[in-house]
Amino acid sequence: MDRIDYIREAISIYDFSNASILDAGTGKSSARFLVDLKPKVLTCVAFTGDIRKGKTTEEILQLADNYQYKVIYGDLADSKLFSDNSFDFILADQLLGELAVSKVMPTLENFYRWLSPGGKVFIADREFYQKPEIQYEYVSMGETKGNANLSVRSNQDIVELIGLFLAIPKEIILFDGKERNFDYPSLWISLWLGHVGYKKIAQSFFESEISLKKEFLGRLEWARQRIGGITNRDLKSGLLKELEILVNEFDGRNIGDEEVFLRKYFFFQAEK
Ligand SMILES: C[S@@+](CC[C@H](N)C(=O)[O-])C[C@H]1O[C@@H](n2cnc3c(N)ncnc32)[C@H](O)[C@@H]1O
């Protein structure tokens, strides 16, 4: 299911006609979606200097031709960006994953502050999930028909889970201070929402088809930029070497434009 389709369905029970909505971390899909809801007031925020996102959103808002729909550049971690109780709904669609860890809590706190009492925040982002999977092997299939007979070959996954568990802290240490981009586990978000004081925190998951090639090339570009900024020469050359191996592997596989994979997303609704 498309990400925005899922959100549309999940929040279809609300009436937005008289509402003031904040698109926290704007972009083509969320801005289009929110314009379609025809709210009374729509404020779309792009990060200071992110003209690329801001311009796309401006074009979408111009089509709606409503003077109460506007784009603002700023830092959502800055509490002074809006006054308290300014919005009835806030959508943060693929925003949190772009925030440095030091900005996540201030941003969630600001959302709380900026929501009017009873106002709601909706948060959709990629899930970083670790699924334990025991490795099995076939013992006997007998004839080709019937159920495979499986036996546990290895519990290696339980060891590798620790590595996965440490993957996010490792990324945060490597790239902290830079905006973008960690997939925070929904478990963390749920705890943080509770700490801020939100009520009625509801969580769900969905999966969305993603183009494999587009995603790989996008991430490759991102990784090159980040590694390019590392000052430790040995770390930099080691990472670039590893990256080269991945690129060779990718090139060797001749992956077509049509190839997709399923990405897991989490969705939160919470109330002030
Ligand atoms: C991945 S995009 C969001 C996608 C968008 N919702 C869509 O539908 O296309 C992330 C957005 O968050 C904004 N952003 C990132 N960090 C921010 C910050 N600290 N304050 C405000 N906006 C931020 C970026 O400028 C960008 O507009």
PDBQT file of the ligand as one rigid body, heavy atoms in Angstrom, charges set to zero:
ROOT
HETATM    1  C1  LIG A 301      11.801  13.318   3.574  1.00  0.00    +0.000 C 
HETATM    2  S1  LIG A 301      11.152  14.941   3.574  1.00  0.00    +0.000 S 
HETATM    3  C2  LIG A 301       9.477  14.667   4.000  1.00  0.00    +0.000 C 
HETATM    4  C3  LIG A 301       8.674  14.060   2.921  1.00  0.00    +0.000 C 
HETATM    5  C4  LIG A 301       7.382  14.761   2.721  1.00  0.00    +0.000 C 
HETATM    6  N1  LIG A 301       6.507  14.690   3.874  1.00  0.00    +0.000 N 
HETATM    7  C5  LIG A 301       6.713  14.228   1.464  1.00  0.00    +0.000 C 
HETATM    8  O1  LIG A 301       5.592  13.837   1.509  1.00  0.00    +0.000 OA
HETATM    9  O2  LIG A 301       7.338  14.236   0.415  1.00  0.00    +0.000 OA
HETATM   10  C6  LIG A 301      11.748  15.701   5.032  1.00  0.00    +0.000 C 
HETATM   11  C7  LIG A 301      11.311  17.134   5.205  1.00  0.00    +0.000 C 
HETATM   12  O3  LIG A 301      11.660  17.529   6.523  1.00  0.00    +0.000 OA
HETATM   13  C8  LIG A 301      12.279  18.809   6.470  1.00  0.00    +0.000 C 
HETATM   14  N2  LIG A 301      13.140  18.909   7.654  1.00  0.00    +0.000 N 
HETATM   15  C9  LIG A 301      14.193  18.148   8.003  1.00  0.00    +0.000 A 
HETATM   16  N3  LIG A 301      14.710  18.567   9.175  1.00  0.00    +0.000 NA
HETATM   17  C10 LIG A 301      13.967  19.625   9.577  1.00  0.00    +0.000 A 
HETATM   18  C11 LIG A 301      14.004  20.505  10.696  1.00  0.00    +0.000 A 
HETATM   19  N4  LIG A 301      14.909  20.385  11.658  1.00  0.00    +0.000 N 
HETATM   20  N5  LIG A 301      13.069  21.490  10.762  1.00  0.00    +0.000 NA
HETATM   21  C12 LIG A 301      12.143  21.627   9.779  1.00  0.00    +0.000 A 
HETATM   22  N6  LIG A 301      12.040  20.815   8.723  1.00  0.00    +0.000 NA
HETATM   23  C13 LIG A 301      12.955  19.827   8.615  1.00  0.00    +0.000 A 
HETATM   24  C14 LIG A 301      13.007  18.820   5.140  1.00  0.00    +0.000 C 
HETATM   25  O4  LIG A 301      13.281  20.145   4.737  1.00  0.00    +0.000 OA
HETATM   26  C15 LIG A 301      11.957  18.135   4.258  1.00  0.00    +0.000 C 
HETATM   27  O5  LIG A 301      11.024  19.068   3.851  1.00  0.00    +0.000 OA
ENDROOT
TORSDOF 0
